[in-house]
Amino acid sequence: MAKVLSYKVVLEPAEEGGYTVYVPSLPGCVSEGDTYEEALKNIREAIEGWIEVSREFGDEIPPSDVIVETVQVAV
């Protein structure tokens, strides 16, 4: 049975429309999409590719070690 890994991703609205998305725990793992859903689909494929290449080189697959919090500030 395949091991299931979970990664936190960051989606940012792009100036030209759509979204840019990246995985803080996987350096260089970046994608984009015209919609939120497409961006998530594309980053899933990018994560799978990132892991595949890492395995080919014998590199360790890092866990998702990102902590996400929301901080409120008065302006």
Stockholm file with secondary structure:
# STOCKHOLM 1.0

chainA/1-75         MAKVLSYKVVLEPAEEGGYTVYVPSLPGCVSEGDTYEEALKNIREAIEGWIEVSREFGDEIPPSDVIVETVQVAV
#=GR chainA/1-75 SS CCCCCCCCCEEEECTTSSEEEECTTSTTCEEEESSHHHHHHHHHHHHHHHHHHHHHTTCCCCCCCCCCCCCCCCC
#=GC SS_cons        CCCCCCCCCEEEECTTSSEEEECTTSTTCEEEESSHHHHHHHHHHHHHHHHHHHHHTTCCCCCCCCCCCCCCCCC
//
